[in-house]
Amino acid sequence: MTNVVLTRALSAPVGGRFSVGSMDLVSWLSLALLVCGVAVVVGAEWPRLSERLGAEARRKRERARRKSQLRVLRSETDEFAASVERDLDQLPTIEDYDRRN
């Protein structure tokens, strides 16, 4: 017998429109509770949302994009080593200081 009642509640009358529910039945209190629930969820998830959608996330994405375009330039290692040795040879040492005094 309950199947018959359920079927009648969900079926449209002859010549009428089919309607499962109506917004007329939703009270202002129900809507206020729904809005409060959404606000609580957004408030609880705000750190994660701001991490993905905030200004800091935008800066991180831009930095990652810039870093992906960087390349390491490889130069002649022998030439560099010779340059470093020349620079080191020209630096004053403790022995030079001792000789002057």
TORTOR-210530 format. One record per atom (N, C-alpha, C, O): atom name; x, y, z; residue in three letters. Coordinates in Angstrom, 3 decimals, m for minus. Layout:
<recs>
+----+----------+----------+----------+-----+
: at :        X :        Y :        Z :  aa :
+----+----------+----------+----------+-----+
: CA :        X :        Y :        Z : ALA :
...
+----+----------+----------+----------+-----+
</recs>
This chain:
<recs>
+----+----------+----------+----------+-----+
: at :        X :        Y :        Z :  aa :
+----+----------+----------+----------+-----+
:  N :    0.822 :   m1.188 :    0.000 : MET :
: CA :    0.000 :    0.000 :    0.000 : MET :
:  C :    0.867 :    1.253 :    0.000 : MET :
:  O :    0.474 :    2.264 :   m0.582 : MET :
:  N :    2.018 :    1.215 :    0.627 : THR :
: CA :    2.889 :    2.392 :    0.620 : THR :
:  C :    3.447 :    2.657 :   m0.766 : THR :
:  O :    3.728 :    3.804 :   m1.113 : THR :
:  N :    3.612 :    1.610 :   m1.561 : ASN :
: CA :    4.093 :    1.810 :   m2.929 : ASN :
:  C :    3.097 :    2.614 :   m3.747 : ASN :
:  O :    3.485 :    3.439 :   m4.575 : ASN :
:  N :    1.847 :    2.380 :   m3.521 : VAL :
: CA :    0.806 :    3.100 :   m4.241 : VAL :
:  C :    0.832 :    4.571 :   m3.848 : VAL :
:  O :    0.708 :    5.432 :   m4.720 : VAL :
:  N :    0.989 :    4.883 :   m2.579 : VAL :
: CA :    1.026 :    6.266 :   m2.108 : VAL :
:  C :    2.253 :    6.973 :   m2.673 : VAL :
:  O :    2.153 :    8.116 :   m3.118 : VAL :
:  N :    3.395 :    6.317 :   m2.661 : LEU :
: CA :    4.612 :    6.900 :   m3.193 : LEU :
:  C :    4.483 :    7.162 :   m4.680 : LEU :
:  O :    4.935 :    8.195 :   m5.172 : LEU :
:  N :    3.871 :    6.234 :   m5.398 : THR :
: CA :    3.687 :    6.405 :   m6.830 : THR :
:  C :    2.766 :    7.576 :   m7.115 : THR :
:  O :    3.014 :    8.341 :   m8.047 : THR :
:  N :    1.729 :    7.729 :   m6.346 : ARG :
: CA :    0.812 :    8.860 :   m6.552 : ARG :
:  C :    1.482 :   10.184 :   m6.233 : ARG :
:  O :    1.198 :   11.189 :   m6.885 : ARG :
:  N :    2.373 :   10.206 :   m5.236 : ALA :
: CA :    3.024 :   11.461 :   m4.857 : ALA :
:  C :    3.994 :   11.933 :   m5.935 : ALA :
:  O :    4.172 :   13.137 :   m6.115 : ALA :
:  N :    4.624 :   11.003 :   m6.655 : LEU :
: CA :    5.592 :   11.377 :   m7.672 : LEU :
:  C :    5.007 :   11.455 :   m9.074 : LEU :
:  O :    5.682 :   11.930 :   m9.987 : LEU :
:  N :    3.803 :   11.016 :   m9.269 : SER :
: CA :    3.235 :   11.047 :  m10.622 : SER :
:  C :    2.344 :   12.269 :  m10.777 : SER :
:  O :    1.757 :   12.766 :   m9.815 : SER :
:  N :    2.263 :   12.728 :  m11.988 : ALA :
: CA :    1.462 :   13.919 :  m12.278 : ALA :
:  C :    0.002 :   13.506 :  m12.455 : ALA :
:  O :   m0.296 :   12.433 :  m12.979 : ALA :
:  N :   m0.889 :   14.370 :  m12.013 : PRO :
: CA :   m2.302 :   14.076 :  m12.260 : PRO :
:  C :   m2.587 :   14.141 :  m13.761 : PRO :
:  O :   m1.818 :   14.729 :  m14.522 : PRO :
:  N :   m3.657 :   13.556 :  m14.162 : VAL :
: CA :   m4.027 :   13.541 :  m15.573 : VAL :
:  C :   m4.205 :   14.982 :  m16.051 : VAL :
:  O :   m4.982 :   15.748 :  m15.482 : VAL :
:  N :   m3.475 :   15.330 :  m17.099 : GLY :
: CA :   m3.582 :   16.679 :  m17.655 : GLY :
:  C :   m2.784 :   17.711 :  m16.875 : GLY :
:  O :   m2.812 :   18.887 :  m17.237 : GLY :
:  N :   m2.080 :   17.327 :  m15.827 : GLY :
: CA :   m1.307 :   18.278 :  m15.008 : GLY :
:  C :    0.187 :   18.165 :  m15.273 : GLY :
:  O :    0.645 :   17.303 :  m16.023 : GLY :
:  N :    0.928 :   19.061 :  m14.638 : ARG :
: CA :    2.387 :   19.052 :  m14.789 : ARG :
:  C :    3.009 :   18.154 :  m13.731 : ARG :
:  O :    2.482 :   18.024 :  m12.626 : ARG :
:  N :    4.125 :   17.538 :  m14.072 : PHE :
: CA :    4.857 :   16.702 :  m13.123 : PHE :
:  C :    5.749 :   17.609 :  m12.275 : PHE :
:  O :    6.493 :   18.423 :  m12.821 : PHE :
:  N :    5.685 :   17.481 :  m10.972 : SER :
: CA :    6.484 :   18.303 :  m10.073 : SER :
:  C :    6.884 :   17.479 :   m8.867 : SER :
:  O :    6.025 :   16.983 :   m8.137 : SER :
:  N :    8.181 :   17.329 :   m8.652 : VAL :
: CA :    8.661 :   16.575 :   m7.505 : VAL :
:  C :    8.620 :   17.458 :   m6.270 : VAL :
:  O :    8.219 :   16.999 :   m5.200 : VAL :
:  N :    9.019 :   18.697 :   m6.391 : GLY :
: CA :    9.052 :   19.599 :   m5.248 : GLY :
:  C :    8.750 :   21.012 :   m5.700 : GLY :
:  O :    8.602 :   21.282 :   m6.892 : GLY :
:  N :    8.663 :   21.891 :   m4.748 : SER :
: CA :    8.350 :   23.275 :   m5.061 : SER :
:  C :    9.145 :   24.174 :   m4.136 : SER :
:  O :    9.358 :   23.822 :   m2.975 : SER :
:  N :    9.584 :   25.311 :   m4.610 : MET :
: CA :   10.318 :   26.266 :   m3.787 : MET :
:  C :    9.387 :   26.935 :   m2.779 : MET :
:  O :    9.861 :   27.537 :   m1.815 : MET :
:  N :    8.101 :   26.844 :   m2.977 : ASP :
: CA :    7.163 :   27.421 :   m2.024 : ASP :
:  C :    7.260 :   26.730 :   m0.668 : ASP :
:  O :    6.943 :   27.326 :    0.361 : ASP :
:  N :    7.697 :   25.476 :   m0.669 : LEU :
: CA :    7.776 :   24.720 :    0.569 : LEU :
:  C :    9.056 :   25.024 :    1.365 : LEU :
:  O :    9.155 :   24.661 :    2.537 : LEU :
:  N :   10.032 :   25.686 :    0.732 : VAL :
: CA :   11.292 :   25.997 :    1.408 : VAL :
:  C :   11.108 :   27.293 :    2.186 : VAL :
:  O :   10.757 :   28.326 :    1.617 : VAL :
:  N :   11.343 :   27.227 :    3.466 : SER :
: CA :   11.157 :   28.414 :    4.299 : SER :
:  C :   12.423 :   29.266 :    4.299 : SER :
:  O :   13.484 :   28.810 :    3.875 : SER :
:  N :   12.311 :   30.481 :    4.767 : TRP :
: CA :   13.454 :   31.378 :    4.835 : TRP :
:  C :   14.487 :   30.856 :    5.835 : TRP :
:  O :   15.683 :   31.110 :    5.694 : TRP :
:  N :   14.016 :   30.131 :    6.839 : LEU :
: CA :   14.931 :   29.552 :    7.815 : LEU :
:  C :   15.811 :   28.479 :    7.174 : LEU :
:  O :   17.008 :   28.397 :    7.450 : LEU :
:  N :   15.212 :   27.670 :    6.326 : SER :
: CA :   15.984 :   26.635 :    5.630 : SER :
:  C :   17.039 :   27.264 :    4.734 : SER :
:  O :   18.174 :   26.790 :    4.684 : SER :
:  N :   16.679 :   28.317 :    4.032 : LEU :
: CA :   17.645 :   29.002 :    3.167 : LEU :
:  C :   18.760 :   29.639 :    3.995 : LEU :
:  O :   19.923 :   29.603 :    3.593 : LEU :
:  N :   18.420 :   30.219 :    5.141 : ALA :
: CA :   19.426 :   30.833 :    6.005 : ALA :
:  C :   20.382 :   29.770 :    6.536 : ALA :
:  O :   21.589 :   30.003 :    6.597 : ALA :
:  N :   19.860 :   28.613 :    6.918 : LEU :
: CA :   20.720 :   27.528 :    7.389 : LEU :
:  C :   21.623 :   27.018 :    6.273 : LEU :
:  O :   22.784 :   26.690 :    6.519 : LEU :
:  N :   21.112 :   26.948 :    5.070 : LEU :
: CA :   21.918 :   26.524 :    3.932 : LEU :
:  C :   23.058 :   27.512 :    3.684 : LEU :
:  O :   24.199 :   27.104 :    3.469 : LEU :
:  N :   22.754 :   28.797 :    3.713 : VAL :
: CA :   23.776 :   29.832 :    3.512 : VAL :
:  C :   24.826 :   29.759 :    4.622 : VAL :
:  O :   26.020 :   29.885 :    4.353 : VAL :
:  N :   24.387 :   29.555 :    5.865 : CYS :
: CA :   25.340 :   29.432 :    6.985 : CYS :
:  C :   26.223 :   28.199 :    6.812 : CYS :
:  O :   27.420 :   28.249 :    7.098 : CYS :
:  N :   25.651 :   27.113 :    6.355 : GLY :
: CA :   26.432 :   25.897 :    6.122 : GLY :
:  C :   27.490 :   26.100 :    5.050 : GLY :
:  O :   28.631 :   25.662 :    5.195 : GLY :
:  N :   27.099 :   26.768 :    3.973 : VAL :
: CA :   28.067 :   27.065 :    2.906 : VAL :
:  C :   29.169 :   27.976 :    3.445 : VAL :
:  O :   30.339 :   27.780 :    3.118 : VAL :
:  N :   28.819 :   28.966 :    4.263 : ALA :
: CA :   29.813 :   29.879 :    4.836 : ALA :
:  C :   30.776 :   29.124 :    5.747 : ALA :
:  O :   31.973 :   29.408 :    5.740 : ALA :
:  N :   30.281 :   28.173 :    6.526 : VAL :
: CA :   31.148 :   27.385 :    7.406 : VAL :
:  C :   32.118 :   26.543 :    6.586 : VAL :
:  O :   33.301 :   26.466 :    6.917 : VAL :
:  N :   31.637 :   25.916 :    5.529 : VAL :
: CA :   32.509 :   25.090 :    4.689 : VAL :
:  C :   33.579 :   25.945 :    4.023 : VAL :
:  O :   34.747 :   25.560 :    3.996 : VAL :
:  N :   33.197 :   27.098 :    3.488 : VAL :
: CA :   34.170 :   27.991 :    2.849 : VAL :
:  C :   35.180 :   28.481 :    3.889 : VAL :
:  O :   36.375 :   28.546 :    3.603 : VAL :
:  N :   34.715 :   28.822 :    5.081 : GLY :
: CA :   35.623 :   29.262 :    6.134 : GLY :
:  C :   36.606 :   28.172 :    6.546 : GLY :
:  O :   37.778 :   28.452 :    6.798 : GLY :
:  N :   36.136 :   26.944 :    6.614 : ALA :
: CA :   37.008 :   25.838 :    6.999 : ALA :
:  C :   38.023 :   25.509 :    5.908 : ALA :
:  O :   39.146 :   25.105 :    6.209 : ALA :
:  N :   37.643 :   25.674 :    4.671 : GLU :
: CA :   38.518 :   25.342 :    3.544 : GLU :
:  C :   39.305 :   26.537 :    3.036 : GLU :
:  O :   40.037 :   26.412 :    2.054 : GLU :
:  N :   39.176 :   27.700 :    3.683 : TRP :
: CA :   39.818 :   28.911 :    3.178 : TRP :
:  C :   41.335 :   28.793 :    3.045 : TRP :
:  O :   41.871 :   29.250 :    2.036 : TRP :
:  N :   42.061 :   28.206 :    4.003 : PRO :
: CA :   43.514 :   28.098 :    3.809 : PRO :
:  C :   43.885 :   27.312 :    2.551 : PRO :
:  O :   44.799 :   27.694 :    1.820 : PRO :
:  N :   43.180 :   26.231 :    2.307 : ARG :
: CA :   43.482 :   25.446 :    1.112 : ARG :
:  C :   43.066 :   26.187 :   m0.152 : ARG :
:  O :   43.761 :   26.114 :   m1.166 : ARG :
:  N :   41.942 :   26.898 :   m0.105 : LEU :
: CA :   41.510 :   27.655 :   m1.275 : LEU :
:  C :   42.470 :   28.800 :   m1.579 : LEU :
:  O :   42.818 :   29.028 :   m2.738 : LEU :
:  N :   42.895 :   29.513 :   m0.558 : SER :
: CA :   43.804 :   30.634 :   m0.800 : SER :
:  C :   45.165 :   30.139 :   m1.265 : SER :
:  O :   45.857 :   30.833 :   m2.009 : SER :
:  N :   45.558 :   28.931 :   m0.828 : GLU :
: CA :   46.815 :   28.344 :   m1.284 : GLU :
:  C :   46.777 :   28.077 :   m2.785 : GLU :
:  O :   47.787 :   28.234 :   m3.471 : GLU :
:  N :   45.627 :   27.679 :   m3.290 : ARG :
: CA :   45.509 :   27.363 :   m4.712 : ARG :
:  C :   45.075 :   28.546 :   m5.566 : ARG :
:  O :   45.435 :   28.626 :   m6.740 : ARG :
:  N :   44.306 :   29.464 :   m4.992 : LEU :
: CA :   43.716 :   30.528 :   m5.799 : LEU :
:  C :   44.183 :   31.929 :   m5.435 : LEU :
:  O :   43.827 :   32.883 :   m6.127 : LEU :
:  N :   44.958 :   32.086 :   m4.389 : GLY :
: CA :   45.334 :   33.408 :   m3.900 : GLY :
:  C :   46.498 :   34.031 :   m4.644 : GLY :
:  O :   47.007 :   33.479 :   m5.620 : GLY :
:  N :   46.908 :   35.202 :   m4.158 : ALA :
: CA :   48.004 :   35.950 :   m4.775 : ALA :
:  C :   49.330 :   35.204 :   m4.616 : ALA :
:  O :   50.168 :   35.220 :   m5.518 : ALA :
:  N :   49.514 :   34.556 :   m3.479 : GLU :
: CA :   50.754 :   33.799 :   m3.262 : GLU :
:  C :   50.867 :   32.652 :   m4.260 : GLU :
:  O :   51.954 :   32.370 :   m4.765 : GLU :
:  N :   49.754 :   31.995 :   m4.541 : ALA :
: CA :   49.763 :   30.901 :   m5.513 : ALA :
:  C :   50.105 :   31.425 :   m6.901 : ALA :
:  O :   50.817 :   30.769 :   m7.661 : ALA :
:  N :   49.599 :   32.601 :   m7.227 : ARG :
: CA :   49.896 :   33.199 :   m8.526 : ARG :
:  C :   51.396 :   33.482 :   m8.633 : ARG :
:  O :   52.001 :   33.222 :   m9.674 : ARG :
:  N :   52.007 :   34.018 :   m7.553 : ARG :
: CA :   53.444 :   34.290 :   m7.565 : ARG :
:  C :   54.250 :   32.998 :   m7.714 : ARG :
:  O :   55.253 :   32.961 :   m8.427 : ARG :
:  N :   53.801 :   31.943 :   m7.036 : LYS :
: CA :   54.507 :   30.667 :   m7.145 : LYS :
:  C :   54.429 :   30.115 :   m8.565 : LYS :
:  O :   55.417 :   29.603 :   m9.091 : LYS :
:  N :   53.244 :   30.220 :   m9.191 : ARG :
: CA :   53.110 :   29.739 :  m10.561 : ARG :
:  C :   53.972 :   30.540 :  m11.522 : ARG :
:  O :   54.602 :   29.971 :  m12.415 : ARG :
:  N :   54.007 :   31.873 :  m11.346 : GLU :
: CA :   54.839 :   32.701 :  m12.220 : GLU :
:  C :   56.323 :   32.387 :  m12.028 : GLU :
:  O :   57.077 :   32.333 :  m12.999 : GLU :
:  N :   56.744 :   32.179 :  m10.778 : ARG :
: CA :   58.142 :   31.848 :  m10.510 : ARG :
:  C :   58.500 :   30.503 :  m11.125 : ARG :
:  O :   59.571 :   30.351 :  m11.714 : ARG :
:  N :   57.602 :   29.525 :  m10.989 : ALA :
: CA :   57.853 :   28.208 :  m11.583 : ALA :
:  C :   57.947 :   28.317 :  m13.105 : ALA :
:  O :   58.769 :   27.646 :  m13.730 : ALA :
:  N :   57.115 :   29.151 :  m13.691 : ARG :
: CA :   57.148 :   29.346 :  m15.139 : ARG :
:  C :   58.475 :   29.986 :  m15.560 : ARG :
:  O :   59.073 :   29.580 :  m16.557 : ARG :
:  N :   58.937 :   30.994 :  m14.793 : ARG :
: CA :   60.213 :   31.632 :  m15.116 : ARG :
:  C :   61.372 :   30.658 :  m14.937 : ARG :
:  O :   62.291 :   30.624 :  m15.756 : ARG :
:  N :   61.327 :   29.864 :  m13.863 : LYS :
: CA :   62.404 :   28.915 :  m13.610 : LYS :
:  C :   62.461 :   27.838 :  m14.686 : LYS :
:  O :   63.544 :   27.351 :  m15.012 : LYS :
:  N :   61.326 :   27.463 :  m15.236 : SER :
: CA :   61.332 :   26.421 :  m16.259 : SER :
:  C :   61.996 :   26.904 :  m17.541 : SER :
:  O :   62.425 :   26.088 :  m18.357 : SER :
:  N :   62.088 :   28.220 :  m17.734 : GLN :
: CA :   62.702 :   28.762 :  m18.946 : GLN :
:  C :   64.201 :   29.007 :  m18.783 : GLN :
:  O :   64.880 :   29.328 :  m19.758 : GLN :
:  N :   64.727 :   28.859 :  m17.567 : LEU :
: CA :   66.149 :   29.068 :  m17.344 : LEU :
:  C :   66.945 :   27.882 :  m17.873 : LEU :
:  O :   66.486 :   26.741 :  m17.846 : LEU :
:  N :   68.159 :   28.183 :  m18.358 : ARG :
: CA :   69.038 :   27.127 :  m18.847 : ARG :
:  C :   70.421 :   27.323 :  m18.244 : ARG :
:  O :   70.843 :   28.451 :  m17.993 : ARG :
:  N :   71.107 :   26.243 :  m18.018 : VAL :
: CA :   72.475 :   26.299 :  m17.524 : VAL :
:  C :   73.384 :   26.439 :  m18.731 : VAL :
:  O :   73.325 :   25.642 :  m19.667 : VAL :
:  N :   74.224 :   27.459 :  m18.695 : LEU :
: CA :   75.169 :   27.671 :  m19.783 : LEU :
:  C :   76.460 :   26.929 :  m19.462 : LEU :
:  O :   77.058 :   27.132 :  m18.405 : LEU :
:  N :   76.867 :   26.101 :  m20.347 : ARG :
: CA :   78.099 :   25.331 :  m20.166 : ARG :
:  C :   79.221 :   26.058 :  m20.923 : ARG :
:  O :   79.083 :   26.366 :  m22.107 : ARG :
:  N :   80.318 :   26.323 :  m20.231 : SER :
: CA :   81.457 :   26.980 :  m20.878 : SER :
:  C :   82.660 :   26.052 :  m20.833 : SER :
:  O :   82.591 :   24.944 :  m20.302 : SER :
:  N :   83.730 :   26.512 :  m21.384 : GLU :
: CA :   84.958 :   25.733 :  m21.393 : GLU :
:  C :   85.513 :   25.648 :  m19.973 : GLU :
:  O :   85.857 :   26.672 :  m19.382 : GLU :
:  N :   85.601 :   24.465 :  m19.432 : THR :
: CA :   86.078 :   24.301 :  m18.061 : THR :
:  C :   87.572 :   24.577 :  m17.961 : THR :
:  O :   88.030 :   25.093 :  m16.942 : THR :
:  N :   88.343 :   24.247 :  m18.994 : ASP :
: CA :   89.783 :   24.497 :  m18.952 : ASP :
:  C :   90.065 :   25.995 :  m18.916 : ASP :
:  O :   90.929 :   26.462 :  m18.174 : ASP :
:  N :   89.335 :   26.724 :  m19.717 : GLU :
: CA :   89.510 :   28.181 :  m19.763 : GLU :
:  C :   89.143 :   28.803 :  m18.417 : GLU :
:  O :   89.822 :   29.713 :  m17.941 : GLU :
:  N :   88.072 :   28.311 :  m17.811 : PHE :
: CA :   87.643 :   28.823 :  m16.517 : PHE :
:  C :   88.681 :   28.490 :  m15.444 : PHE :
:  O :   89.020 :   29.342 :  m14.623 : PHE :
:  N :   89.180 :   27.267 :  m15.449 : ALA :
: CA :   90.179 :   26.862 :  m14.455 : ALA :
:  C :   91.439 :   27.709 :  m14.594 : ALA :
:  O :   92.024 :   28.108 :  m13.587 : ALA :
:  N :   91.860 :   27.984 :  m15.803 : ALA :
: CA :   93.045 :   28.818 :  m16.012 : ALA :
:  C :   92.794 :   30.230 :  m15.500 : ALA :
:  O :   93.686 :   30.843 :  m14.913 : ALA :
:  N :   91.610 :   30.744 :  m15.713 : SER :
: CA :   91.264 :   32.084 :  m15.234 : SER :
:  C :   91.300 :   32.138 :  m13.713 : SER :
:  O :   91.803 :   33.104 :  m13.140 : SER :
:  N :   90.778 :   31.122 :  m13.063 : VAL :
: CA :   90.777 :   31.078 :  m11.600 : VAL :
:  C :   92.211 :   31.003 :  m11.081 : VAL :
:  O :   92.549 :   31.681 :  m10.111 : VAL :
:  N :   93.049 :   30.199 :  m11.705 : GLU :
: CA :   94.447 :   30.086 :  m11.269 : GLU :
:  C :   95.184 :   31.413 :  m11.432 : GLU :
:  O :   95.968 :   31.793 :  m10.562 : GLU :
:  N :   94.945 :   32.119 :  m12.533 : ARG :
: CA :   95.564 :   33.440 :  m12.726 : ARG :
:  C :   95.129 :   34.398 :  m11.633 : ARG :
:  O :   95.951 :   35.134 :  m11.087 : ARG :
:  N :   93.836 :   34.394 :  m11.308 : ASP :
: CA :   93.324 :   35.290 :  m10.269 : ASP :
:  C :   93.921 :   34.934 :   m8.903 : ASP :
:  O :   94.268 :   35.826 :   m8.129 : ASP :
:  N :   94.039 :   33.662 :   m8.612 : LEU :
: CA :   94.611 :   33.240 :   m7.333 : LEU :
:  C :   96.097 :   33.599 :   m7.238 : LEU :
:  O :   96.581 :   33.956 :   m6.164 : LEU :
:  N :   96.818 :   33.506 :   m8.354 : ASP :
: CA :   98.235 :   33.857 :   m8.354 : ASP :
:  C :   98.445 :   35.346 :   m8.099 : ASP :
:  O :   99.475 :   35.735 :   m7.550 : ASP :
:  N :   97.507 :   36.167 :   m8.481 : GLN :
: CA :   97.639 :   37.610 :   m8.315 : GLN :
:  C :   97.230 :   38.087 :   m6.923 : GLN :
:  O :   97.507 :   39.234 :   m6.573 : GLN :
:  N :   96.588 :   37.257 :   m6.130 : LEU :
: CA :   96.172 :   37.656 :   m4.788 : LEU :
:  C :   97.375 :   37.750 :   m3.861 : LEU :
:  O :   98.296 :   36.938 :   m3.957 : LEU :
:  N :   97.377 :   38.735 :   m2.961 : PRO :
: CA :   98.493 :   38.817 :   m2.008 : PRO :
:  C :   98.392 :   37.671 :   m0.993 : PRO :
:  O :   97.296 :   37.242 :   m0.630 : PRO :
:  N :   99.522 :   37.198 :   m0.556 : THR :
: CA :   99.556 :   36.097 :    0.415 : THR :
:  C :  100.190 :   36.577 :    1.713 : THR :
:  O :  100.674 :   37.706 :    1.802 : THR :
:  N :  100.179 :   35.720 :    2.702 : ILE :
: CA :  100.772 :   36.061 :    3.997 : ILE :
:  C :  102.279 :   36.227 :    3.842 : ILE :
:  O :  102.882 :   37.089 :    4.481 : ILE :
:  N :  102.888 :   35.397 :    2.991 : GLU :
: CA :  104.331 :   35.477 :    2.772 : GLU :
:  C :  104.715 :   36.846 :    2.228 : GLU :
:  O :  105.737 :   37.399 :    2.633 : GLU :
:  N :  103.917 :   37.408 :    1.314 : ASP :
: CA :  104.204 :   38.735 :    0.773 : ASP :
:  C :  104.119 :   39.777 :    1.877 : ASP :
:  O :  104.907 :   40.723 :    1.891 : ASP :
:  N :  103.207 :   39.628 :    2.775 : TYR :
: CA :  103.030 :   40.573 :    3.881 : TYR :
:  C :  104.230 :   40.493 :    4.845 : TYR :
:  O :  104.738 :   41.508 :    5.322 : TYR :
:  N :  104.653 :   39.269 :    5.106 : ASP :
: CA :  105.789 :   39.072 :    6.008 : ASP :
:  C :  107.077 :   39.647 :    5.408 : ASP :
:  O :  107.896 :   40.210 :    6.133 : ASP :
:  N :  107.261 :   39.510 :    4.096 : ARG :
: CA :  108.463 :   40.026 :    3.450 : ARG :
:  C :  108.540 :   41.549 :    3.538 : ARG :
:  O :  109.625 :   42.112 :    3.678 : ARG :
:  N :  107.395 :   42.208 :    3.455 : ARG :
: CA :  107.363 :   43.674 :    3.513 : ARG :
:  C :  107.707 :   44.168 :    4.910 : ARG :
:  O :  108.325 :   45.224 :    5.047 : ARG :
:  N :  107.338 :   43.459 :    5.914 : ASN :
: CA :  107.576 :   43.925 :    7.290 : ASN :
:  C :  108.857 :   43.464 :    7.814 : ASN :
:  O :  109.203 :   43.770 :    8.955 : ASN :
+----+----------+----------+----------+-----+
</recs>
